[in-house]
Amino acid sequence: MTTSVNALDLAGELVRLDTRGGGERVAADLLADRLEDAGLVVAVHETRPGRANLVAHHGDATPVTLTGHLDTVPADETVWSFDPLAGDVVDGRLRGRGASDMKAGVAAAVVAAAEHVRGGGTGVQVVLTFGEETGCEGAREIPADALRPSGTLLVAEPTNNRVVLGHKGVLWLVLHATGIPAHGSRPDLGHNALVDLARAAVRIHEHDAWPTSPTHGATTANVGMMRAGVQPNVVPDRAALTVDLRLVPGDTADAAEATVVDLAGVDVETERLVELPLIDTDPGRVARAVELLGGGEPRYATYFTDASVLAGALGGADTIVCGPGEPDQCHVTDEWAPADLVDPAAEAYRRVLAEYT
């Protein structure tokens, strides 16, 4: 039988598991053991080899769902000053890839749910996913009948334990351009699709007239990827440019796409890779939960979360994002999380569970 563990220790265990861009099953299995030992009913859904979601619940109804993702972005050991899988605490910092984004939060959520049930509580659901970093892939693959409806969705993404009541939507858009191939020594005989999209990339990058929201800020566009060419001595006749758009209330995917196409200035075909709705929770509906989590003026995040998928799948759950990670540490070299925020996050989650369940 697995014994109880504090959230910080569990976070270190999770960081030491390599789930960089895949392999989340090992983390799901570790956490399944912890939750089953506490008395929750657990199901692990491995929908792709080595990649798995975990759904656990206790009680006939689940008014609160705690969620987090098990994957992290990659980490290149050659540019880190310590092992990306360190999972240790140095100078008050939990170190390693995923420490802030978001294994500290996952650990806090799991410990909170486990201790809530051990203490006689009920009415909780835990949903842990794979592939959030690449567009909420795991959340979209959870079987519909695996989830129980919830009125409140608590997302343990990094916020320094401050309450966030919304985040932007996302549209990952690919622009495809075509040209005319020619020998590299005679570019005048061809039409360079790469150059067309390079100019488009600059125009999109420099555009500063996106819609704005008083809560969520401005829509943003990041020119993130370009693919073109077969070898240096051939004029590229095909090119693709990928743009990451983060949308605010009042903006739409259709409107943002139209702006990008207009900025491109050349004929392009578009492809939507990922499209996820924004989150905008009514503060009045979650006032008590906000108080239990520490209060303060609600904030709004620039990143997206699995709430874009799960809130609707749970029946329209009110979403609160609150977790112990440091937001500015997401995806950076030498990532760390504030060690002194992890166990307090678990305690805050337990207060919410005790009140709502």
Buried (B, 14 or more C-beta within 10 A) or exposed (E): EEEEBBBBBBBBBBBBBBBBBBBBBBBBBBBBEBBBBBBBEBBBBBBBEEBBBBBBBBBEBBBBBBBBBBBBBEBEEEEBEEBBBBBBBEEEBBBBBBBBBBBBBBBBBBBBBBBBBEEEBBBBBBBBBBBBBBBBBBBBBBEEEEBBBBBBBBBBBBBBBBBBBBBBBBBBBBBBBBBEBBEEEEEEEBBBBBBBBBEBBEBBEEBEEBBEBEEBBBBBBEBEEBBBBEEEEBBBBBBBBBBBBBBBBEBEBEBBBEBBBEBBEBEBEBEEBBBBBBBBBEBEEBEEBBBBBBEEEBBBBEBBBBBBBBBEBBEEBBBBBBBBBBBEBBBBEBBBBBBEBBBBBBEBBBBBBEEBB
